[in-house]
């Protein structure tokens, strides 16, 4: 597990939920941290924006309820993005 990804996800969760970062652990769930669903959605948006990724919506293969699941999902999506960069934009024909 990448320490950089984990630290960043922890920091985003703490900032958006208004809690101390020391309360966030891999074993935590967003429910354990008493994060309301609207704040959880904002956390997902912040993670997506920071890492320039798109989190899966209701995909049973991804756990976005636990902190560990969020970190693992981000790591997978970041690795996939690095392995498959988007093709360069072609300039419009003149």
C-alpha positions as a LaTeX table, in Angstrom:
\begin{tabular}{lrrr}
\hline
Residue & $x$ (\AA) & $y$ (\AA) & $z$ (\AA) \\
\hline
Unk1 & 0.00 & 0.00 & 0.00 \\
Unk2 & 1.43 & 3.38 & $-0.97$ \\
Unk3 & 2.14 & 5.63 & 2.00 \\
Unk4 & 1.62 & 8.74 & $-0.13$ \\
Unk5 & $-1.85$ & 7.66 & $-1.26$ \\
Unk6 & $-2.78$ & 6.56 & 2.27 \\
Unk7 & $-1.58$ & 9.82 & 3.86 \\
Unk8 & $-3.40$ & 11.91 & 1.26 \\
Unk9 & $-6.66$ & 9.98 & 1.64 \\
Unk10 & $-6.41$ & 10.23 & 5.45 \\
Unk11 & $-5.80$ & 14.00 & 5.18 \\
Unk12 & $-8.76$ & 14.51 & 2.83 \\
Unk13 & $-11.08$ & 12.50 & 5.09 \\
Unk14 & $-9.96$ & 14.42 & 8.19 \\
Unk15 & $-10.23$ & 17.83 & 6.51 \\
Unk16 & $-13.64$ & 17.24 & 4.94 \\
Unk17 & $-15.10$ & 15.59 & 8.06 \\
Unk18 & $-13.58$ & 18.16 & 10.41 \\
Unk19 & $-11.94$ & 15.47 & 12.55 \\
Unk20 & $-8.41$ & 14.93 & 13.78 \\
Unk21 & $-6.35$ & 12.96 & 11.27 \\
Unk22 & $-5.13$ & 10.68 & 14.09 \\
Unk23 & $-8.68$ & 9.25 & 14.34 \\
Unk24 & $-8.51$ & 7.98 & 10.76 \\
Unk25 & $-7.10$ & 4.45 & 10.43 \\
Unk26 & $-7.20$ & 1.77 & 7.76 \\
Unk27 & $-9.58$ & $-0.20$ & 9.97 \\
Unk28 & $-12.05$ & 2.71 & 10.21 \\
Unk29 & $-15.25$ & 2.94 & 8.25 \\
Unk30 & $-16.84$ & 6.24 & 7.39 \\
Unk31 & $-19.69$ & 5.23 & 9.70 \\
Unk32 & $-17.23$ & 4.55 & 12.57 \\
Unk33 & $-15.88$ & 8.06 & 12.07 \\
Unk34 & $-19.46$ & 9.39 & 12.27 \\
Unk35 & $-19.22$ & 10.95 & 8.82 \\
Unk36 & $-22.66$ & 11.83 & 7.44 \\
Unk37 & $-23.44$ & 10.60 & 3.94 \\
Unk38 & $-23.28$ & 14.09 & 2.40 \\
Unk39 & $-19.79$ & 14.57 & 3.85 \\
Unk40 & $-18.83$ & 11.12 & 2.57 \\
Unk41 & $-19.87$ & 12.17 & $-0.94$ \\
Unk42 & $-17.78$ & 15.34 & $-0.63$ \\
Unk43 & $-14.82$ & 13.22 & 0.50 \\
Unk44 & $-15.18$ & 11.05 & $-2.62$ \\
Unk45 & $-15.31$ & 14.18 & $-4.81$ \\
Unk46 & $-12.19$ & 15.59 & $-3.15$ \\
Unk47 & $-10.31$ & 12.30 & $-3.61$ \\
Unk48 & $-11.34$ & 12.15 & $-7.28$ \\
Unk49 & $-10.30$ & 15.75 & $-7.83$ \\
Unk50 & $-6.96$ & 15.36 & $-6.07$ \\
Unk51 & $-5.94$ & 12.18 & $-7.89$ \\
Unk52 & $-7.71$ & 13.01 & $-11.19$ \\
Unk53 & $-9.60$ & 9.71 & $-11.13$ \\
Unk54 & $-13.23$ & 8.57 & $-11.29$ \\
Unk55 & $-14.33$ & 6.38 & $-8.38$ \\
Unk56 & $-16.68$ & 3.52 & $-9.29$ \\
Unk57 & $-20.33$ & 4.18 & $-8.59$ \\
Unk58 & $-22.00$ & 1.25 & $-6.80$ \\
Unk59 & $-19.48$ & $-1.30$ & $-8.03$ \\
Unk60 & $-19.58$ & $-4.35$ & $-5.74$ \\
Unk61 & $-15.90$ & $-5.02$ & $-6.50$ \\
Unk62 & $-14.87$ & $-1.80$ & $-4.76$ \\
Unk63 & $-15.26$ & $-1.05$ & $-1.06$ \\
Unk64 & $-15.78$ & 2.66 & $-0.60$ \\
Unk65 & $-17.33$ & 2.36 & 2.87 \\
Unk66 & $-14.06$ & 1.65 & 4.68 \\
Unk67 & $-10.95$ & 3.77 & 4.75 \\
Unk68 & $-8.88$ & 0.76 & 3.67 \\
Unk69 & $-11.25$ & 0.20 & 0.75 \\
Unk70 & $-10.96$ & 3.83 & $-0.31$ \\
Unk71 & $-7.16$ & 3.72 & $-0.18$ \\
Unk72 & $-7.04$ & 0.44 & $-2.14$ \\
Unk73 & $-9.49$ & 1.76 & $-4.74$ \\
Unk74 & $-7.48$ & 4.96 & $-5.22$ \\
Unk75 & $-4.24$ & 2.97 & $-5.55$ \\
Unk76 & $-5.80$ & 0.68 & $-8.16$ \\
Unk77 & $-7.27$ & 3.55 & $-10.17$ \\
Unk78 & $-4.04$ & 5.57 & $-10.03$ \\
Unk79 & $-2.04$ & 2.51 & $-11.16$ \\
Unk80 & $-4.53$ & 1.85 & $-13.98$ \\
Unk81 & $-4.30$ & 5.48 & $-15.08$ \\
Unk82 & $-0.49$ & 5.33 & $-15.10$ \\
Unk83 & $-0.51$ & 2.07 & $-17.07$ \\
Unk84 & $-3.07$ & 3.36 & $-19.58$ \\
Unk85 & $-2.52$ & 7.09 & $-20.09$ \\
Unk86 & $-5.10$ & 8.81 & $-22.26$ \\
Unk87 & $-4.00$ & 9.39 & $-25.85$ \\
Unk88 & $-2.69$ & 12.88 & $-26.52$ \\
Unk89 & $-5.27$ & 15.27 & $-27.82$ \\
Unk90 & $-5.00$ & 15.78 & $-31.54$ \\
Unk91 & $-5.10$ & 19.37 & $-32.69$ \\
Unk92 & $-8.09$ & 20.24 & $-34.86$ \\
Unk93 & $-7.51$ & 20.05 & $-38.58$ \\
Unk94 & $-7.10$ & 23.46 & $-40.16$ \\
\hline
\end{tabular}
